Amino acid sequence: MRGTAKCYETLRMYIETVPLVDCHDHTAVCGPKYTDPIQVVVNGYFPSDLESASSSGDIQQILDSKRPLEERWPVFERAWKRTCHTGYAEVTRRVLRKFYGETEMTLKALKRMNEKLLDLEDEAVFEDILAEANITVRIADVMPLGTYREVVDGAYRLPPRGRVVIGLPGFHGICNKAQVAELMAPLKCAITSLGDYIDGCREVFERCKAFGAVAFKDQSAYTRTLAYGNPTRAEAETVFNWFMADPRRSVSYPDGVKPLDDYLFHAFLRMARELELPVQVHTGHMAGIRNDVAKTNAVGLTSVLELHTDVQFDLFHANWPYSGELLYLAKNFPNVAIDFCWANIIDPVYCQNMFKQALSAVPHGKIHAYGSDFGGAADPAWAHASIARDNIAVALSDMVELEDIDLDEAKEIAHAWMFDNANAFFRLGL
């Protein structure tokens, strides 16, 4: 997407040279090794738009690589024609142009792609794409339980350019004794009380930080409201003691577990303060379709932000579609930063407008402009970075045109949004 301001091209050329901190990624290992052209074009988040325009049955048929390409093409073509102008589709378009030299989505194009499908399991190929995207570091959420064990033991191998975060939902959303045992297994210790469990979590988190973790990350908004209560320890212990007394018990979710869930969340935020680690929080839009976005609005975190004033919060996805609420929070709370991870492809125009609003309403040192939010694949991450650079250039060149800032100031702001702010916020030392 090109801007119309006179200085757009000059600013866009400069922005291309600015290194990016990828503030949110899910790459655990290099990959994939593509074996099907549909696998390339129906990738990442784009299946959500396709399903929204067709059906889950159509998506299953499109992705069934056992079927001939010719059989799947008519189903995909119908959906493509209804979705080809979204931000997700633009990722696909750019991948096609950049890596396969194709400018149109046709059956012939897909067949030509078969001859040059990328092997992203080749770490050198993966690294080359990240280098071309000028992504210097990726803050990666890649720690399921098995990985935690490797981290605690010091055996985990970081992905390319990766810095890990500590995922919180599994630790404060516990419903039964088996979950507690699994989470504490790396410590090889018996847990008999809520105090034991909290101490164990602290030890796990300390080992993760020693390994190199740069933040906590919480995506509980997928399953619960962001409006956390502030229950007493006694209320939390009642829940914890009930299911720990009998391994066959499991407390109901979400209502039955909420006192414990909320209490532990606050306990972990106090640990974040003590460990001097910021906390990334999923707000706004969720992956997939048929979700309830109201529970994910960042404004639900207001009481948390007011209570934990010494904890730095990085609020994700530009809170799409609730821009005003997030701008308000960032303007009013010193401990809130706005993170545009994923949002640049959810809704590019939303981001362009919000970048402009943020510049006029929020200190520009509180903006993190890019996070790929992909898992594994480097090619869509490259395309996403390209779109983010466009969005930033459109927004800042428009502000230059309005004589709100000059070109040199626009360059300084772009550098801060793309690199400097995140480098300082996450103490990356780049």
Secondary structure, DSSP 8 states (H G I E B T S, - for coil): ----STTHHHHHHHHHHS-EEEEEE--SS---B---HHHHHS-TTHHHHHHHHS-HHHHHHHH-TTS-HHHHHHHHHHHHHHHTTSHHHHHHHHHHHHHH---S--HHHHHHHGGG--BTTSHHHHHHHHHHTTEEEEEE----HHHHHHHHTT-----TTEEEEEE-HHHH---BHHHHHHHHGGGT----SHHHHHHHHHHHHHHHHHHT--EEEE-GGGTS-S------HHHHHHHHHHHHT-TT-B--TTTTTHHHHHHHHHHHHHHHHHHT--EEE--S--SSSS--GGGG-GGGGHHHHHH-TTS-EEE-GGGTT-HHHHHHHHHH-TTEEEE-TTHHHH-HHHHHHHHHHHHHHS-GGGEE------SS-HHHHHHHHHHHHHHHHHHHHHHHHTTSS-HHHHHHHHHIIIIIHHHHHTT---
